[in-house]
Amino acid sequence: MKSWIIWKFGRGSFQYDVLCGLILIAIFMIPQVAFNDRPDFRRLSPPDEVQRVLDDDGNVVYMVQVNARIFANPSPRLELEARDTLQAFLQSDEPIDIYRTEPIDNTRGTIAAYSFWVVQQ
């Protein structure tokens, strides 16, 4: 046991190969969901259609969920619908000033929402 902790085994030995195999199994077998390493502005909460969160720099980000089961790639029409939903959520008659947009995909690779960085007035 002491030799395993101090690791006195050289490359190419049976013990080294076993340890490398265990590391590879851990890398490829742990599901991606277990890490949950998405920033807040890319995490979706199902009940709310529009969410207001902060990014890592403290900027306000609005996440607007879309129903895009058939779209695999970002669609301009889908993004416009998300902008309209955000406009209605903010209850503003004037156009909102968005300086950054980022699509958010789900685990299947389809677009599930859009993140909008809005200039605050």
A tleap script that builds the chain and sets N, CA, C and O, in Angstrom:
source leaprc.protein.ff14SB
mol = sequence {
  NMET LYS SER TRP ILE ILE TRP LYS PHE GLY
  ARG GLY SER PHE GLN TYR ASP VAL LEU CYS
  GLY LEU ILE LEU ILE ALA ILE PHE MET ILE
  PRO GLN VAL ALA PHE ASN ASP ARG PRO ASP
  PHE ARG ARG LEU SER PRO PRO ASP GLU VAL
  GLN ARG VAL LEU ASP ASP ASP GLY ASN VAL
  VAL TYR MET VAL GLN VAL ASN ALA ARG ILE
  PHE ALA ASN PRO SER PRO ARG LEU GLU LEU
  GLU ALA ARG ASP THR LEU GLN ALA PHE LEU
  GLN SER ASP GLU PRO ILE ASP ILE TYR ARG
  THR GLU PRO ILE ASP ASN THR ARG GLY THR
  ILE ALA ALA TYR SER PHE TRP VAL VAL GLN
  CGLN
}
set mol.1.N position { 0.828 -1.194 0.000 }
set mol.1.CA position { 0.000 0.000 0.000 }
set mol.1.C position { 0.868 1.252 0.000 }
set mol.1.O position { 0.545 2.241 -0.659 }
set mol.2.N position { 1.979 1.204 0.748 }
set mol.2.CA position { 2.870 2.355 0.827 }
set mol.2.C position { 3.440 2.698 -0.549 }
set mol.2.O position { 3.596 3.871 -0.887 }
set mol.3.N position { 3.746 1.678 -1.332 }
set mol.3.CA position { 4.314 1.931 -2.659 }
set mol.3.C position { 3.274 2.567 -3.599 }
set mol.3.O position { 3.654 3.296 -4.516 }
set mol.4.N position { 1.990 2.312 -3.394 }
set mol.4.CA position { 0.954 2.955 -4.196 }
set mol.4.C position { 0.825 4.427 -3.818 }
set mol.4.O position { 0.620 5.266 -4.696 }
set mol.5.N position { 0.938 4.760 -2.535 }
set mol.5.CA position { 0.810 6.144 -2.095 }
set mol.5.C position { 2.029 6.960 -2.511 }
set mol.5.O position { 1.883 8.076 -3.009 }
set mol.6.N position { 3.208 6.428 -2.317 }
set mol.6.CA position { 4.434 7.136 -2.676 }
set mol.6.C position { 4.690 7.036 -4.182 }
set mol.6.O position { 5.387 7.876 -4.750 }
set mol.7.N position { 4.148 6.049 -4.806 }
set mol.7.CA position { 4.231 5.770 -6.235 }
set mol.7.C position { 5.659 5.548 -6.700 }
set mol.7.O position { 6.328 6.448 -7.207 }
set mol.8.N position { 6.089 4.331 -6.510 }
set mol.8.CA position { 7.436 3.933 -6.911 }
set mol.8.C position { 7.439 3.155 -8.226 }
set mol.8.O position { 8.446 2.546 -8.588 }
set mol.9.N position { 6.321 3.177 -8.932 }
set mol.9.CA position { 6.207 2.382 -10.152 }
set mol.9.C position { 6.607 3.224 -11.369 }
set mol.9.O position { 6.263 4.403 -11.460 }
set mol.10.N position { 7.313 2.623 -12.271 }
set mol.10.CA position { 7.759 3.321 -13.472 }
set mol.10.C position { 6.748 3.221 -14.603 }
set mol.10.O position { 5.802 2.434 -14.551 }
set mol.11.N position { 6.976 4.043 -15.633 }
set mol.11.CA position { 6.102 3.992 -16.807 }
set mol.11.C position { 6.237 2.628 -17.471 }
set mol.11.O position { 7.322 2.051 -17.550 }
set mol.12.N position { 5.106 2.137 -17.942 }
set mol.12.CA position { 5.100 0.836 -18.603 }
set mol.12.C position { 4.880 -0.326 -17.663 }
set mol.12.O position { 4.735 -1.466 -18.105 }
set mol.13.N position { 4.852 -0.054 -16.383 }
set mol.13.CA position { 4.577 -1.144 -15.442 }
set mol.13.C position { 3.072 -1.417 -15.406 }
set mol.13.O position { 2.270 -0.603 -15.863 }
set mol.14.N position { 2.707 -2.565 -14.860 }
set mol.14.CA position { 1.298 -2.942 -14.776 }
set mol.14.C position { 0.514 -1.931 -13.935 }
set mol.14.O position { -0.595 -1.547 -14.306 }
set mol.15.N position { 1.074 -1.505 -12.823 }
set mol.15.CA position { 0.392 -0.557 -11.938 }
set mol.15.C position { 0.166 0.795 -12.622 }
set mol.15.O position { -0.888 1.410 -12.465 }
set mol.16.N position { 1.155 1.243 -13.373 }
set mol.16.CA position { 1.030 2.505 -14.110 }
set mol.16.C position { -0.101 2.410 -15.137 }
set mol.16.O position { -0.910 3.329 -15.268 }
set mol.17.N position { -0.148 1.302 -15.856 }
set mol.17.CA position { -1.209 1.106 -16.850 }
set mol.17.C position { -2.584 1.062 -16.201 }
set mol.17.O position { -3.542 1.609 -16.746 }
set mol.18.N position { -2.695 0.416 -15.043 }
set mol.18.CA position { -3.974 0.354 -14.328 }
set mol.18.C position { -4.422 1.758 -13.924 }
set mol.18.O position { -5.583 2.119 -14.112 }
set mol.19.N position { -3.508 2.544 -13.373 }
set mol.19.CA position { -3.859 3.894 -12.957 }
set mol.19.C position { -4.273 4.755 -14.152 }
set mol.19.O position { -5.249 5.499 -14.057 }
set mol.20.N position { -3.560 4.670 -15.261 }
set mol.20.CA position { -3.941 5.426 -16.464 }
set mol.20.C position { -5.312 4.986 -16.969 }
set mol.20.O position { -6.113 5.815 -17.399 }
set mol.21.N position { -5.578 3.694 -16.917 }
set mol.21.CA position { -6.891 3.192 -17.324 }
set mol.21.C position { -8.005 3.729 -16.436 }
set mol.21.O position { -9.069 4.104 -16.929 }
set mol.22.N position { -7.760 3.767 -15.110 }
set mol.22.CA position { -8.765 4.315 -14.191 }
set mol.22.C position { -9.012 5.798 -14.454 }
set mol.22.O position { -10.151 6.261 -14.390 }
set mol.23.N position { -7.962 6.530 -14.746 }
set mol.23.CA position { -8.119 7.961 -15.060 }
set mol.23.C position { -8.937 8.136 -16.330 }
set mol.23.O position { -9.828 8.985 -16.370 }
set mol.24.N position { -8.659 7.358 -17.363 }
set mol.24.CA position { -9.424 7.448 -18.611 }
set mol.24.C position { -10.884 7.066 -18.403 }
set mol.24.O position { -11.776 7.702 -18.966 }
set mol.25.N position { -11.133 6.054 -17.614 }
set mol.25.CA position { -12.519 5.661 -17.320 }
set mol.25.C position { -13.241 6.799 -16.617 }
set mol.25.O position { -14.389 7.103 -16.938 }
set mol.26.N position { -12.568 7.430 -15.654 }
set mol.26.CA position { -13.191 8.549 -14.944 }
set mol.26.C position { -13.478 9.711 -15.883 }
set mol.26.O position { -14.528 10.343 -15.771 }
set mol.27.N position { -12.576 10.003 -16.797 }
set mol.27.CA position { -12.764 11.124 -17.728 }
set mol.27.C position { -13.956 10.882 -18.649 }
set mol.27.O position { -14.780 11.775 -18.851 }
set mol.28.N position { -14.047 9.680 -19.204 }
set mol.28.CA position { -15.059 9.430 -20.225 }
set mol.28.C position { -16.379 8.901 -19.690 }
set mol.28.O position { -17.382 8.957 -20.401 }
set mol.29.N position { -16.420 8.397 -18.485 }
set mol.29.CA position { -17.652 7.807 -17.975 }
set mol.29.C position { -18.463 8.743 -17.075 }
set mol.29.O position { -19.659 8.522 -16.884 }
set mol.30.N position { -17.837 9.782 -16.520 }
set mol.30.CA position { -18.584 10.727 -15.685 }
set mol.30.C position { -19.428 11.595 -16.615 }
set mol.30.O position { -18.887 12.198 -17.542 }
set mol.31.N position { -20.731 11.671 -16.393 }
set mol.31.CA position { -21.573 12.466 -17.296 }
set mol.31.C position { -21.250 13.963 -17.195 }
set mol.31.O position { -20.833 14.458 -16.148 }
set mol.32.N position { -21.452 14.653 -18.297 }
set mol.32.CA position { -21.137 16.074 -18.382 }
set mol.32.C position { -21.963 16.896 -17.392 }
set mol.32.O position { -21.508 17.937 -16.918 }
set mol.33.N position { -23.147 16.444 -17.086 }
set mol.33.CA position { -24.030 17.154 -16.161 }
set mol.33.C position { -23.445 17.205 -14.753 }
set mol.33.O position { -23.744 18.126 -13.993 }
set mol.34.N position { -22.622 16.230 -14.401 }
set mol.34.CA position { -22.066 16.168 -13.051 }
set mol.34.C position { -21.180 17.365 -12.738 }
set mol.34.O position { -21.037 17.735 -11.572 }
set mol.35.N position { -20.589 17.971 -13.745 }
set mol.35.CA position { -19.682 19.084 -13.504 }
set mol.35.C position { -20.430 20.399 -13.310 }
set mol.35.O position { -19.985 21.238 -12.526 }
set mol.36.N position { -21.546 20.602 -13.995 }
set mol.36.CA position { -22.389 21.793 -13.847 }
set mol.36.C position { -21.548 23.068 -13.813 }
set mol.36.O position { -21.675 23.885 -12.901 }
set mol.37.N position { -20.699 23.221 -14.805 }
set mol.37.CA position { -19.763 24.329 -14.803 }
set mol.37.C position { -20.175 25.495 -15.707 }
set mol.37.O position { -19.329 26.297 -16.104 }
set mol.38.N position { -21.449 25.596 -16.030 }
set mol.38.CA position { -21.912 26.717 -16.841 }
set mol.38.C position { -22.043 27.973 -15.984 }
set mol.38.O position { -22.454 27.894 -14.826 }
set mol.39.N position { -21.700 29.117 -16.538 }
set mol.39.CA position { -21.935 30.353 -15.788 }
set mol.39.C position { -23.432 30.607 -15.632 }
set mol.39.O position { -24.241 30.021 -16.352 }
set mol.40.N position { -23.798 31.467 -14.706 }
set mol.40.CA position { -25.215 31.713 -14.414 }
set mol.40.C position { -25.995 32.154 -15.638 }
set mol.40.O position { -27.160 31.782 -15.786 }
set mol.41.N position { -25.385 32.942 -16.524 }
set mol.41.CA position { -26.134 33.423 -17.676 }
set mol.41.C position { -26.317 32.362 -18.753 }
set mol.41.O position { -26.866 32.658 -19.814 }
set mol.42.N position { -25.869 31.131 -18.505 }
set mol.42.CA position { -26.109 30.029 -19.429 }
set mol.42.C position { -26.878 28.884 -18.784 }
set mol.42.O position { -27.060 27.841 -19.411 }
set mol.43.N position { -27.335 29.058 -17.540 }
set mol.43.CA position { -28.135 28.031 -16.858 }
set mol.43.C position { -29.609 28.361 -17.016 }
set mol.43.O position { -30.021 29.508 -16.840 }
set mol.44.N position { -30.384 27.369 -17.343 }
set mol.44.CA position { -31.806 27.574 -17.563 }
set mol.44.C position { -32.612 27.064 -16.379 }
set mol.44.O position { -32.338 25.993 -15.837 }
set mol.45.N position { -33.604 27.843 -15.990 }
set mol.45.CA position { -34.579 27.414 -14.991 }
set mol.45.C position { -35.916 27.287 -15.701 }
set mol.45.O position { -36.437 28.287 -16.196 }
set mol.46.N position { -36.481 26.105 -15.766 }
set mol.46.CA position { -37.666 25.862 -16.584 }
set mol.46.C position { -38.884 26.754 -16.343 }
set mol.46.O position { -39.526 27.128 -17.324 }
set mol.47.N position { -39.253 27.126 -15.105 }
set mol.47.CA position { -40.535 27.819 -14.958 }
set mol.47.C position { -40.582 29.227 -15.544 }
set mol.47.O position { -41.651 29.666 -15.967 }
set mol.48.N position { -39.489 29.934 -15.585 }
set mol.48.CA position { -39.500 31.319 -16.045 }
set mol.48.C position { -39.108 31.404 -17.511 }
set mol.48.O position { -38.115 30.814 -17.937 }
set mol.49.N position { -39.903 32.148 -18.279 }
set mol.49.CA position { -39.576 32.335 -19.686 }
set mol.49.C position { -38.449 33.345 -19.852 }
set mol.49.O position { -37.624 33.210 -20.756 }
set mol.50.N position { -38.406 34.361 -18.981 }
set mol.50.CA position { -37.353 35.367 -19.003 }
set mol.50.C position { -36.739 35.441 -17.607 }
set mol.50.O position { -37.444 35.537 -16.602 }
set mol.51.N position { -35.421 35.395 -17.572 }
set mol.51.CA position { -34.708 35.490 -16.296 }
set mol.51.C position { -33.712 36.635 -16.366 }
set mol.51.O position { -33.136 36.919 -17.416 }
set mol.52.N position { -33.522 37.285 -15.228 }
set mol.52.CA position { -32.535 38.369 -15.127 }
set mol.52.C position { -31.418 37.874 -14.209 }
set mol.52.O position { -31.650 37.595 -13.033 }
set mol.53.N position { -30.202 37.766 -14.757 }
set mol.53.CA position { -29.056 37.295 -13.995 }
set mol.53.C position { -27.880 38.237 -14.246 }
set mol.53.O position { -27.952 39.135 -15.085 }
set mol.54.N position { -26.811 38.013 -13.511 }
set mol.54.CA position { -25.586 38.784 -13.694 }
set mol.54.C position { -24.504 37.875 -14.257 }
set mol.54.O position { -24.412 36.704 -13.889 }
set mol.55.N position { -23.682 38.423 -15.156 }
set mol.55.CA position { -22.556 37.637 -15.651 }
set mol.55.C position { -21.377 37.796 -14.703 }
set mol.55.O position { -21.512 38.405 -13.642 }
set mol.56.N position { -20.235 37.260 -15.072 }
set mol.56.CA position { -19.062 37.288 -14.198 }
set mol.56.C position { -18.546 38.702 -13.938 }
set mol.56.O position { -17.897 38.946 -12.921 }
set mol.57.N position { -18.829 39.636 -14.852 }
set mol.57.CA position { -18.372 41.017 -14.698 }
set mol.57.C position { -19.403 41.900 -14.017 }
set mol.57.O position { -19.160 43.093 -13.839 }
set mol.58.N position { -20.545 41.349 -13.631 }
set mol.58.CA position { -21.584 42.123 -12.960 }
set mol.58.C position { -22.551 42.805 -13.910 }
set mol.58.O position { -23.361 43.621 -13.470 }
set mol.59.N position { -22.493 42.498 -15.195 }
set mol.59.CA position { -23.429 43.074 -16.167 }
set mol.59.C position { -24.757 42.328 -16.119 }
set mol.59.O position { -24.802 41.125 -15.862 }
set mol.60.N position { -25.836 43.064 -16.371 }
set mol.60.CA position { -27.167 42.461 -16.364 }
set mol.60.C position { -27.375 41.693 -17.666 }
set mol.60.O position { -27.141 42.208 -18.759 }
set mol.61.N position { -27.819 40.451 -17.518 }
set mol.61.CA position { -28.075 39.591 -18.671 }
set mol.61.C position { -29.493 39.056 -18.538 }
set mol.61.O position { -29.882 38.565 -17.478 }
set mol.62.N position { -30.261 39.152 -19.617 }
set mol.62.CA position { -31.607 38.579 -19.658 }
set mol.62.C position { -31.552 37.313 -20.492 }
set mol.62.O position { -31.098 37.330 -21.635 }
set mol.63.N position { -32.024 36.205 -19.907 }
set mol.63.CA position { -32.109 34.945 -20.633 }
set mol.63.C position { -33.559 34.719 -21.029 }
set mol.63.O position { -34.450 34.694 -20.180 }
set mol.64.N position { -33.784 34.557 -22.310 }
set mol.64.CA position { -35.130 34.356 -22.838 }
set mol.64.C position { -35.195 32.954 -23.432 }
set mol.64.O position { -34.482 32.638 -24.385 }
set mol.65.N position { -36.057 32.119 -22.862 }
set mol.65.CA position { -36.209 30.761 -23.370 }
set mol.65.C position { -37.086 30.758 -24.618 }
set mol.65.O position { -38.041 31.527 -24.729 }
set mol.66.N position { -36.743 29.886 -25.542 }
set mol.66.CA position { -37.496 29.764 -26.793 }
set mol.66.C position { -37.902 28.313 -26.982 }
set mol.66.O position { -37.283 27.399 -26.437 }
set mol.67.N position { -38.944 28.122 -27.755 }
set mol.67.CA position { -39.404 26.783 -28.084 }
set mol.67.C position { -38.858 26.444 -29.462 }
set mol.67.O position { -39.483 26.741 -30.480 }
set mol.68.N position { -37.708 25.831 -29.484 }
set mol.68.CA position { -37.016 25.600 -30.748 }
set mol.68.C position { -36.650 24.141 -30.923 }
set mol.68.O position { -35.489 23.821 -31.179 }
set mol.69.N position { -37.597 23.275 -30.791 }
set mol.69.CA position { -37.302 21.840 -30.900 }
set mol.69.C position { -36.823 21.451 -32.296 }
set mol.69.O position { -36.048 20.508 -32.449 }
set mol.70.N position { -37.282 22.173 -33.306 }
set mol.70.CA position { -36.927 21.769 -34.665 }
set mol.70.C position { -35.686 22.501 -35.180 }
set mol.70.O position { -35.152 22.132 -36.227 }
set mol.71.N position { -35.219 23.522 -34.473 }
set mol.71.CA position { -34.074 24.286 -34.947 }
set mol.71.C position { -32.799 23.767 -34.285 }
set mol.71.O position { -32.710 23.711 -33.059 }
set mol.72.N position { -31.828 23.393 -35.087 }
set mol.72.CA position { -30.547 22.956 -34.540 }
set mol.72.C position { -29.535 24.096 -34.576 }
set mol.72.O position { -28.616 24.135 -33.757 }
set mol.73.N position { -29.694 25.010 -35.503 }
set mol.73.CA position { -28.778 26.136 -35.634 }
set mol.73.C position { -29.494 27.421 -35.251 }
set mol.73.O position { -30.722 27.486 -35.310 }
set mol.74.N position { -28.740 28.450 -34.857 }
set mol.74.CA position { -29.389 29.721 -34.546 }
set mol.74.C position { -30.156 30.249 -35.759 }
set mol.74.O position { -29.633 30.276 -36.873 }
set mol.75.N position { -31.371 30.659 -35.531 }
set mol.75.CA position { -32.215 31.169 -36.602 }
set mol.75.C position { -32.495 32.649 -36.349 }
set mol.75.O position { -32.849 33.018 -35.229 }
set mol.76.N position { -32.347 33.499 -37.356 }
set mol.76.CA position { -32.651 34.923 -37.151 }
set mol.76.C position { -34.096 35.143 -36.693 }
set mol.76.O position { -34.361 36.025 -35.877 }
set mol.77.N position { -35.020 34.349 -37.213 }
set mol.77.CA position { -36.422 34.482 -36.815 }
set mol.77.C position { -36.607 34.133 -35.349 }
set mol.77.O position { -37.360 34.793 -34.632 }
set mol.78.N position { -35.924 33.106 -34.915 }
set mol.78.CA position { -36.006 32.680 -33.528 }
set mol.78.C position { -35.425 33.733 -32.589 }
set mol.78.O position { -35.969 33.985 -31.514 }
set mol.79.N position { -34.324 34.341 -32.999 }
set mol.79.CA position { -33.722 35.402 -32.187 }
set mol.79.C position { -34.629 36.627 -32.129 }
set mol.79.O position { -34.729 37.268 -31.083 }
set mol.80.N position { -35.291 36.963 -33.236 }
set mol.80.CA position { -36.224 38.095 -33.231 }
set mol.80.C position { -37.408 37.830 -32.309 }
set mol.80.O position { -37.870 38.739 -31.620 }
set mol.81.N position { -37.900 36.604 -32.291 }
set mol.81.CA position { -38.993 36.267 -31.372 }
set mol.81.C position { -38.540 36.401 -29.921 }
set mol.81.O position { -39.301 36.863 -29.070 }
set mol.82.N position { -37.310 36.001 -29.643 }
set mol.82.CA position { -36.777 36.135 -28.286 }
set mol.82.C position { -36.635 37.606 -27.909 }
set mol.82.O position { -36.912 37.979 -26.769 }
set mol.83.N position { -36.210 38.446 -28.850 }
set mol.83.CA position { -36.109 39.890 -28.590 }
set mol.83.C position { -37.496 40.489 -28.308 }
set mol.83.O position { -37.647 41.325 -27.418 }
set mol.84.N position { -38.490 40.058 -29.065 }
set mol.84.CA position { -39.855 40.547 -28.828 }
set mol.84.C position { -40.369 40.121 -27.453 }
set mol.84.O position { -41.040 40.897 -26.772 }
set mol.85.N position { -40.059 38.905 -27.050 }
set mol.85.CA position { -40.448 38.427 -25.727 }
set mol.85.C position { -39.780 39.257 -24.639 }
set mol.85.O position { -40.409 39.591 -23.634 }
set mol.86.N position { -38.502 39.592 -24.838 }
set mol.86.CA position { -37.793 40.426 -23.873 }
set mol.86.C position { -38.381 41.829 -23.831 }
set mol.86.O position { -38.516 42.413 -22.756 }
set mol.87.N position { -38.730 42.372 -24.990 }
set mol.87.CA position { -39.346 43.703 -25.062 }
set mol.87.C position { -40.660 43.716 -24.275 }
set mol.87.O position { -40.934 44.664 -23.540 }
set mol.88.N position { -41.464 42.675 -24.428 }
set mol.88.CA position { -42.727 42.595 -23.704 }
set mol.88.C position { -42.487 42.417 -22.197 }
set mol.88.O position { -43.230 42.962 -21.381 }
set mol.89.N position { -41.463 41.663 -21.837 }
set mol.89.CA position { -41.145 41.451 -20.434 }
set mol.89.C position { -40.716 42.754 -19.759 }
set mol.89.O position { -41.110 43.035 -18.627 }
set mol.90.N position { -39.916 43.534 -20.454 }
set mol.90.CA position { -39.440 44.805 -19.900 }
set mol.90.C position { -40.506 45.893 -19.940 }
set mol.90.O position { -40.344 46.944 -19.322 }
set mol.91.N position { -41.592 45.646 -20.663 }
set mol.91.CA position { -42.717 46.584 -20.781 }
set mol.91.C position { -42.242 47.971 -21.189 }
set mol.91.O position { -42.587 48.977 -20.569 }
set mol.92.N position { -41.457 47.993 -22.226 }
set mol.92.CA position { -40.909 49.252 -22.730 }
set mol.92.C position { -41.433 49.496 -24.144 }
set mol.92.O position { -41.446 48.594 -24.982 }
set mol.93.N position { -41.865 50.738 -24.391 }
set mol.93.CA position { -42.330 51.092 -25.736 }
set mol.93.C position { -41.163 51.403 -26.659 }
set mol.93.O position { -41.263 51.236 -27.875 }
set mol.94.N position { -40.051 51.858 -26.080 }
set mol.94.CA position { -38.878 52.186 -26.880 }
set mol.94.C position { -38.068 50.923 -27.139 }
set mol.94.O position { -38.065 50.008 -26.315 }
set mol.95.N position { -37.384 50.865 -28.272 }
set mol.95.CA position { -36.553 49.683 -28.542 }
set mol.95.C position { -35.440 49.556 -27.497 }
set mol.95.O position { -34.857 50.551 -27.066 }
set mol.96.N position { -35.167 48.340 -27.110 }
set mol.96.CA position { -34.119 48.118 -26.120 }
set mol.96.C position { -32.771 48.062 -26.831 }
set mol.96.O position { -32.682 47.632 -27.981 }
set mol.97.N position { -31.734 48.496 -26.142 }
set mol.97.CA position { -30.393 48.553 -26.716 }
set mol.97.C position { -29.603 47.330 -26.257 }
set mol.97.O position { -29.123 47.279 -25.124 }
set mol.98.N position { -29.473 46.347 -27.146 }
set mol.98.CA position { -28.772 45.099 -26.844 }
set mol.98.C position { -27.393 45.177 -27.484 }
set mol.98.O position { -27.269 45.408 -28.687 }
set mol.99.N position { -26.349 44.980 -26.666 }
set mol.99.CA position { -25.000 45.069 -27.218 }
set mol.99.C position { -24.313 43.716 -27.373 }
set mol.99.O position { -23.218 43.639 -27.931 }
set mol.100.N position { -24.943 42.653 -26.886 }
set mol.100.CA position { -24.376 41.313 -27.071 }
set mol.100.C position { -25.489 40.284 -26.993 }
set mol.100.O position { -26.370 40.379 -26.139 }
set mol.101.N position { -25.452 39.313 -27.869 }
set mol.101.CA position { -26.423 38.224 -27.890 }
set mol.101.C position { -25.663 36.909 -27.979 }
set mol.101.O position { -24.680 36.794 -28.711 }
set mol.102.N position { -26.126 35.929 -27.233 }
set mol.102.CA position { -25.472 34.624 -27.255 }
set mol.102.C position { -26.524 33.526 -27.166 }
set mol.102.O position { -27.307 33.508 -26.216 }
set mol.103.N position { -26.563 32.606 -28.135 }
set mol.103.CA position { -27.515 31.492 -28.030 }
set mol.103.C position { -27.071 30.505 -26.964 }
set mol.103.O position { -25.877 30.302 -26.746 }
set mol.104.N position { -28.043 29.896 -26.304 }
set mol.104.CA position { -27.777 28.889 -25.283 }
set mol.104.C position { -28.347 27.569 -25.793 }
set mol.104.O position { -29.537 27.462 -26.086 }
set mol.105.N position { -27.488 26.582 -25.891 }
set mol.105.CA position { -27.955 25.282 -26.364 }
set mol.105.C position { -28.190 24.344 -25.193 }
set mol.105.O position { -27.628 24.514 -24.111 }
set mol.106.N position { -29.028 23.357 -25.434 }
set mol.106.CA position { -29.297 22.357 -24.401 }
set mol.106.C position { -28.375 21.162 -24.619 }
set mol.106.O position { -27.461 21.230 -25.442 }
set mol.107.N position { -28.599 20.091 -23.905 }
set mol.107.CA position { -27.712 18.933 -23.999 }
set mol.107.C position { -27.789 18.232 -25.346 }
set mol.107.O position { -26.875 17.490 -25.705 }
set mol.108.N position { -28.860 18.452 -26.094 }
set mol.108.CA position { -28.996 17.833 -27.415 }
set mol.108.C position { -28.421 18.694 -28.523 }
set mol.108.O position { -28.396 18.279 -29.682 }
set mol.109.N position { -27.955 19.898 -28.179 }
set mol.109.CA position { -27.343 20.765 -29.173 }
set mol.109.C position { -28.309 21.706 -29.871 }
set mol.109.O position { -27.895 22.442 -30.767 }
set mol.110.N position { -29.580 21.709 -29.495 }
set mol.110.CA position { -30.531 22.647 -30.093 }
set mol.110.C position { -30.599 23.910 -29.239 }
set mol.110.O position { -30.277 23.890 -28.051 }
set mol.111.N position { -31.018 24.996 -29.856 }
set mol.111.CA position { -31.113 26.277 -29.158 }
set mol.111.C position { -32.287 26.223 -28.186 }
set mol.111.O position { -33.415 25.931 -28.582 }
set mol.112.N position { -32.017 26.508 -26.905 }
set mol.112.CA position { -33.055 26.493 -25.880 }
set mol.112.C position { -33.390 27.891 -25.394 }
set mol.112.O position { -34.486 28.123 -24.885 }
set mol.113.N position { -32.452 28.834 -25.544 }
set mol.113.CA position { -32.661 30.198 -25.055 }
set mol.113.C position { -31.627 31.115 -25.692 }
set mol.113.O position { -30.696 30.673 -26.365 }
set mol.114.N position { -31.825 32.399 -25.458 }
set mol.114.CA position { -30.854 33.406 -25.867 }
set mol.114.C position { -30.517 34.259 -24.653 }
set mol.114.O position { -31.391 34.577 -23.846 }
set mol.115.N position { -29.242 34.627 -24.526 }
set mol.115.CA position { -28.822 35.579 -23.500 }
set mol.115.C position { -28.623 36.927 -24.178 }
set mol.115.O position { -27.958 37.031 -25.209 }
set mol.116.N position { -29.218 37.964 -23.572 }
set mol.116.CA position { -29.108 39.321 -24.111 }
set mol.116.C position { -28.475 40.222 -23.066 }
set mol.116.O position { -28.950 40.294 -21.933 }
set mol.117.N position { -27.412 40.906 -23.440 }
set mol.117.CA position { -26.814 41.917 -22.593 }
set mol.117.C position { -27.425 43.251 -23.019 }
set mol.117.O position { -27.276 43.677 -24.164 }
set mol.118.N position { -28.113 43.900 -22.085 }
set mol.118.CA position { -28.876 45.115 -22.381 }
set mol.118.C position { -28.179 46.294 -21.744 }
set mol.118.O position { -27.716 46.217 -20.606 }
set mol.119.N position { -28.106 47.396 -22.491 }
set mol.119.CA position { -27.558 48.646 -21.955 }
set mol.119.C position { -28.571 49.201 -20.988 }
set mol.119.O position { -29.725 49.420 -21.357 }
set mol.120.N position { -28.162 49.436 -19.748 }
set mol.120.CA position { -29.064 49.956 -18.728 }
set mol.120.C position { -29.147 51.476 -18.815 }
set mol.120.O position { -28.124 52.151 -18.931 }
set mol.121.N position { -30.365 52.014 -18.758 }
set mol.121.CA position { -30.537 53.471 -18.796 }
set mol.121.C position { -30.744 54.008 -17.410 }
set mol.121.O position { -30.908 55.215 -17.234 }
savepdb mol mol.pdb
quit
